[in-house]
Structure formats: C-alpha cells, structure tokens
Amino acid sequence: MGAETACGVDVSIGCFFDGTRNHRLASKKRKDMSESNVSRLFDVYDLERAKGVGRRPTNFASYIQGVGTEALKEIGDTGTGWHARAGAAAGWGGEGRVNWMLMQVQDHLLDHFAGTTVTKAMGFDSTVPVARKMSADLRLQLQDVERLAQAARMSLSNYLAVNQGQEEIDLRNSLSGGFWNMVGALQRVRGTHLAVADHTSRRAVLQERRAFLAKKVAPFQVQNPRVDRIRVSVFGFSRGATEARVFCNWLGDACDPGPGPLRLCGIPVQIDFMGLFDTVASVGAAHSFFELVFDGHGGCAEAEDLRNPADVRRCVHMVAAHDVRDSFPVDLVDGGNCGQIIYHSRSQGGV
C-alpha cells in the first residue's frame, strides 16, 4: 500500500458504526459483555491514537452508537421514546449518523494540523445543528417519526388498530374516517418511508466545510512533515454495516470535487478496508410490512448507495448463515475487491 515519505506522514482514520440498539458506553456500564465486535474493534484501534509524529497525532478513530440508542451530542438523537422506537424498528437516524461520520473525516484532518476541528473553527459548539441541516431524517417532525416507527414494526391490521396517543390523533381520525381518509393517512406513512436522503444539503454543507478546511490546511502542507495520504478504514454491524456502506459511497461528497481518485484538500484519500458484520438495511417500513410495496431500502439505504464502490481496496463481510429473519434480511455484497465469509451462527457479538 506504499509507505510514508521521509518528509511526509499518513493520517489514518477509523470509522466505526455500531448496530441497532448497540451502545458501547451503555454496554460497558452494564458490564454484561454485550458489546458488539465493532465496539471491541474501536477499543483496539483507540489504543493507537496517541502515537504520532512529533506533537501531531496521526491516528484518529470515531465511533457512532447504533440506531435506537442515544446519540444526543452527535446528532441530537435522544435514544428514548419514539426516537428509540423508530431507530430500532425503522432505522431512523441512520442518515444523520452517516453525515456525522463524514464530518469527522474533515474534523480529524484539521485536528492533525491545528488541534481543533472544522466544526469548532466554523463557530459551532456542536455537530448537532450541522447534522440536522444535512439530514432529512433528523428534520422529521415527531409525529412522522412515531408514524414511521409504528408502520415499520406492525402488520397493517395492527397498525390500524393501535392507539398511538395524543400526538397521533390526527392520523387515527383519518384512519377512522373512511377509505379515502385511510388511503391518505397511509400515503403519509409511505411518504415517510420513501423520503429520500437529502443529497443536496449534504453536498452543500460538506463542500462549504471543505473549502474552509482547504484554506486552513494549505499553509501546513508547504511545511514538513506534510500529509501524504489520508487512509480510511470503516467498520459496521447490522444497520451500522448499512451506514458503513453508505458512508463509503458518500465520502466523495466530503472530498474535493471533480473526477478521478478521492482527494481532500489535495491530499489523496484511500479507503483501505471495509469490515462488515451482517449488513441489514430495513430502513423505513420493514421488508415484511406491505412487502410488495416496501423492500426495506427506504431513506438513506437505497440500493445504489449500498454498492461496494471501487474506492474500497478490500471489503470483508461476515454473515450469519443460520440467523433466520423476516423483517431484517441480510444485504450481501459483491465485487472483485470483497470477500464474504459465512458463519454457522451470529458473527457480530452485541445484542
């Protein structure tokens, strides 16, 4: 893969996406050995973060907890109530998590040079408002989040019978108001499921940040040691594996515009490795709900964004062969740069 030059260094970035209802710190607090393999890999990678050239760190790692759990300081996901239910049942918050990780790549590069992040340097105390601006799912109203959670996990008959509470009174009135009102209400469910990721806002925000970053980085790159390459490794489990795959397909939005190999502020970017455990999409209404209409690839989990991009030098996907599923089927990978390893049972650890 090449070596650092005498006057340059590589910046290595590990990106870790945990699975549905998996939260590293919560597992550690419980002391019940429920941490996923993604969490354990992050711990191992994290041990190397302090090693760098001179006083500049060169190894960075970012971890984002799974959908259905709290990610309050990262993207504003409370991990409680309907946020938790919609995250676990429908993958709500996945787009926000991917966008947060894309920001981390830019933040880590400036951290290497200047000991701060793009987010802070641009005047933000938190990534939450930026992630919200980029992410269609994070901007959903609470009623829509609740509607998505209910639709994703229930059969049609149960969905129509459920007492959703005061915030769903308008929907229940629609469902009880005759056929056409019911159709209109279910169209809102379908619209929530099919709400596409906000590609326009994501690209605009990331390019604004990239332009800001380029001005900050330029003076450092004419000095030694300069950065020769940015090397990215990505890991994900379950819906986190879906997020990892989407992240690799969207990484170009955080990099310099134009054709050709990925570069960030003129520095080559290479995705060395993508390690996946049991990719599950099931974003939006789950595969078993209206399965002739919904295939579990709503929101940010469009099939196009789950492909294995050529930018990934090596992909390994570990799959549990005998893990029987209905609403959460596995999404396999293909391509000449990937290998799929089939295990007889669960491969990912966690819960």
C-alpha atoms as one frame of an Amber mdcrd trajectory, in Angstrom:
protein
   0.000   0.000   0.000   3.007   2.240  -0.034   4.997   3.859   2.721   5.313
   7.312   4.200   7.945   9.536   2.611  10.867  10.984   4.521   9.124  14.357
   4.629   5.539  13.204   4.925   3.141  11.197   7.073  -0.098   9.321   6.615
  -3.188  10.277   8.594  -5.209   7.174   9.449  -8.902   7.414  10.317 -11.039
   4.573  11.665 -14.819   4.900  11.298 -16.971   2.610  13.445 -20.756   2.239
  13.030 -22.437   0.132  15.705 -25.562  -1.927  15.180 -29.195  -1.422  16.072
 -29.675  -0.854  19.813 -25.957  -1.301  20.453 -24.344   1.426  22.540 -20.742
   0.956  23.583 -20.799   3.024  26.775 -24.140   1.593  27.913 -22.784  -1.936
  27.450 -19.643  -1.105  29.417 -21.732   0.387  32.203 -23.881  -2.753  32.415
 -20.767  -4.973  32.496 -22.736  -7.749  30.803 -20.347  -8.494  27.913 -22.926
  -7.193  25.430 -20.520  -5.058  23.416 -20.542  -5.704  19.692 -17.453  -6.614
  17.733 -17.496  -3.105  16.248 -17.240  -1.672  19.756 -14.401  -4.036  20.624
 -12.543  -3.171  17.430 -12.893   0.514  18.259 -11.297  -0.121  21.642  -8.328
  -1.809  19.993  -7.942   0.938  17.374  -8.301   3.608  20.041  -5.160   2.387
  21.814  -3.071   3.686  18.925  -4.494   7.200  18.767  -1.783   8.820  20.891
   1.008   7.701  18.587   2.021  10.381  16.144   4.888  12.256  14.585   6.221
  14.921  16.897   3.294  16.554  18.627   0.804  15.941  15.835  -1.467  12.907
  16.183  -1.745  10.839  13.023  -4.222   8.150  14.094  -7.863   9.026  14.700
 -10.981   6.994  15.341 -14.659   7.891  15.557 -17.441   5.669  16.840 -21.173
   6.238  16.463 -23.630   4.189  18.503 -26.374   2.239  16.804 -29.815   3.450
  15.782 -32.357   3.097  18.555 -29.852   4.362  21.133 -28.772   7.789  22.358
 -26.530   9.923  20.157 -27.504  13.232  21.708 -24.271  15.186  21.466 -23.505
  13.900  17.970 -26.819  14.307  16.127 -29.480  15.123  18.736 -30.924  11.591
  18.924 -32.312  11.224  22.450 -32.410   7.443  22.251 -35.695   7.492  24.167
 -39.393   7.362  23.311 -40.201   7.454  19.632 -36.597   8.223  18.702 -35.632
   4.854  20.192 -38.599   3.020  18.678 -38.224   4.499  15.205 -34.477   3.902
  15.296 -34.820   0.260  16.271 -37.813  -0.523  14.061 -37.147   1.644  11.025
 -33.505   2.719  11.112 -34.406   6.343  11.830 -31.270   8.411  12.463 -29.091
   6.364  10.126 -28.688   9.182   7.613 -27.716  11.550  10.426 -25.117   9.090
  11.677 -23.524   8.740   8.247 -23.384  12.510   7.833 -21.843  12.913  11.288
 -19.079  10.483  10.318 -18.422  12.354   7.075 -17.892  15.492   9.143 -15.489
  13.573  11.364 -13.172  12.877   8.436 -12.846  16.603   7.793 -12.595  17.370
  11.513  -9.797  14.848  12.049  -7.686  16.310   9.270  -7.785  19.789  10.794
  -7.203  18.269  14.229  -3.972  16.761  12.915  -2.688  20.120  11.714  -4.155
  22.610  14.164  -5.508  20.725  17.165  -9.092  21.787  16.515 -11.975  20.728
  14.293 -13.713  22.257  11.310 -16.922  22.284  13.319 -15.402  24.380  16.111
 -13.363  26.574  13.787 -16.535  27.477  11.890 -18.141  28.632  15.127 -20.303
  25.656  16.093 -20.292  24.316  19.641 -21.785  21.036  18.466 -22.221  18.918
  15.343 -25.974  18.617  16.044 -27.222  21.660  14.076 -24.927  20.823  11.163
 -26.055  17.198  11.060 -29.677  18.314  11.211 -29.175  20.680   8.280 -27.707
  17.824   6.231 -30.116  15.024   7.146 -33.708  14.571   6.042 -34.432  12.022
   8.779 -33.296  14.311  11.612 -35.673  17.017  10.381 -38.768  14.808  10.551
 -41.450  16.052  12.916 -42.117  13.879  15.973 -45.459  12.768  14.553 -43.702
  11.492  11.428 -41.049   9.687  13.486 -43.790   7.990  15.506 -45.725   7.146
  12.357 -42.629   5.578  10.839 -41.927   3.523  13.951 -45.444   2.151  14.063
 -45.594   1.388  10.349 -42.236  -0.324  10.287 -42.873  -2.846  13.004 -46.555
  -3.759  12.670 -48.852  -5.562  10.292 -51.492  -3.432   8.576 -54.279  -4.748
  10.827 -52.301  -4.000  13.985 -51.253  -0.623  12.636 -54.838   0.409  12.007
 -55.895  -0.771  15.483 -53.090   0.749  17.538 -53.748   3.571  19.984 -50.860
   5.863  19.183 -51.709   8.536  21.741 -52.471  12.227  21.591 -49.800  13.077
  19.011 -51.328  10.605  16.569 -54.912  11.745  16.977 -54.959  13.323  13.524
 -53.814  10.102  11.906 -56.314   7.997  13.864 -59.089  10.348  12.825 -58.030
   9.912   9.223 -57.988   6.135   9.535 -61.462   6.082  11.069 -62.901   8.491
   8.521 -63.475   6.088   5.667 -61.487   4.506   2.847 -60.100   7.626   1.205
 -59.041   9.145   4.506 -57.293   5.878   5.329 -55.541   5.940   1.961 -54.373
   9.484   2.600 -53.016   8.601   6.011 -51.189   5.544   4.717 -49.753   7.635
   1.916 -48.131   9.761   4.611 -46.625   6.600   6.075 -45.409   5.623   2.626
 -44.081   9.145   2.066 -42.143   8.985   5.305 -40.707   5.605   4.295 -39.761
   6.794   0.843 -38.366  10.177   1.914 -35.019  10.199   0.185 -31.816  11.288
   1.829 -31.116  14.990   1.449 -28.299  14.710  -1.068 -28.405  18.404  -1.984
 -27.998  19.731   1.549 -25.371  17.155   2.439 -23.198  18.055  -0.516 -23.615
  21.794   0.005 -22.706  21.651   3.703 -19.748  19.330   3.191 -18.369  21.426
   0.340 -18.660  24.597   2.399 -16.735  22.890   5.181 -14.178  21.511   2.702
 -13.484  24.968   1.262 -12.977  26.323   4.787 -10.712  23.378   5.628  -8.621
  23.838   2.476  -7.714  27.389   3.480  -6.665  26.191   6.931  -4.651  23.248
   5.646  -2.769  24.994   2.821  -0.105  26.741   4.982   0.716  23.464   6.764
   1.138  21.482   3.572   4.084  23.630   2.443   5.943  22.626   5.614   7.291
  19.278   6.771   6.003  16.886   7.778   3.199  17.253   5.261   0.389  14.725
   4.914   0.985  12.324   2.037  -2.249  10.345   2.334  -5.458  10.019   4.314
  -6.121   6.337   4.937  -9.637   5.367   5.964 -10.857   2.091   7.476 -14.574
   1.526   8.005 -16.396  -0.999  10.180 -20.097  -1.655  10.708 -22.558  -4.147
  12.125 -26.225  -4.684  11.215 -27.732  -1.311  10.295 -24.303   0.095  11.146
 -22.948  -2.017   8.282 -25.520  -0.354   6.038 -24.303   3.020   7.297 -20.699
   1.991   6.635 -21.515   1.111   3.037 -23.442   4.332   2.501 -20.562   6.265
   4.076 -18.094   4.827   1.553 -20.391   5.810  -1.309 -20.903   9.333   0.047
 -17.309  10.014   1.105 -16.646  11.777  -2.195 -19.115  14.478  -1.153 -16.731
  15.473   1.660 -13.720  15.494  -0.666 -12.500  17.746  -3.454 -14.955  17.992
  -6.373 -14.165  16.580  -9.770 -13.448  13.222 -11.387 -10.629  10.876 -10.532
  -9.355   9.381  -7.274 -10.573  10.845  -3.999  -8.657  13.818  -2.606  -9.305
  16.088   0.346  -7.556  19.469   0.220  -5.372  17.988  -2.488  -4.336  15.040
  -0.287  -5.068  11.557  -1.701  -7.748   9.661   0.210  -7.865   5.885   0.109
 -10.326   3.514   1.748  -8.054   0.680   2.790 -10.636  -1.604   4.325 -14.353
  -2.021   4.949 -15.228  -4.665   7.537 -18.890  -5.617   7.821 -20.904  -7.861
  10.110 -24.352  -8.905   8.850 -25.461  -5.917   6.789 -29.120  -5.150   7.495
 -30.866  -2.286   5.737 -34.579  -2.399   6.731 -34.707   1.381   6.683 -38.240
   2.750   6.614 -41.159   0.336   6.643 -39.618  -3.078   7.183 -39.413  -5.737
   4.495 -42.342  -7.716   5.966 -44.696  -4.710   6.057 -46.500  -4.343   2.717
 -43.630  -6.362   1.275 -44.955  -5.979  -2.254 -44.507  -2.221  -1.843 -41.623
  -1.801   0.629 -38.333  -3.677   0.440 -36.594  -2.169   3.463 -34.444   0.179
   1.351 -36.056   3.481   2.242 -34.369   6.678   3.365 -30.594   6.612   3.008
 -30.450   2.861   2.312 -31.121   2.986  -1.418 -29.639   0.043  -3.266 -27.371
   2.358  -5.264 -25.765   3.610  -2.062 -25.191   0.091  -0.713 -22.995  -0.995
  -3.595 -19.354  -1.798  -2.922 -17.530   1.155  -4.517 -14.274   0.725  -6.407
 -12.655   3.146  -3.930 -12.717   0.377  -1.297  -9.499  -1.591  -1.666 -10.641
  -4.552   0.410 -14.041  -5.486   1.829 -14.791  -8.404   4.152 -18.410  -9.238
   5.005 -19.089 -11.760   7.776 -22.583 -13.245   7.578 -24.532 -15.489   9.953
 -25.903 -18.252   7.743 -28.500 -19.667  10.147 -29.812 -16.436  11.651 -33.431
 -16.703  10.449 -35.055 -13.326   9.745 -38.245 -11.848   8.392 -38.175  -8.057
   8.670 -34.387  -7.762   8.786 -32.927  -9.736   5.873 -29.219  -9.555   5.154
 -27.916  -7.444   2.250 -24.960  -9.232   0.680 -22.063  -7.533  -1.099 -20.372
  -8.346  -4.373 -17.431  -7.187  -6.430 -13.879  -8.260  -7.106 -12.473  -6.437
  -4.090 -14.655  -8.134  -1.474 -14.916 -11.446   0.281 -17.949 -12.903   2.044
 -17.419 -15.280   4.958 -20.414 -17.360   6.029 -20.608 -18.425   9.679 -22.964
 -21.021  11.121 -24.413 -18.565  13.654 -24.143 -14.987  14.921 -20.942 -13.251
  13.876 -21.200  -9.782  15.304 -21.476 -10.054  19.076 -23.548  -7.430  20.822
 -27.269  -7.654  21.392
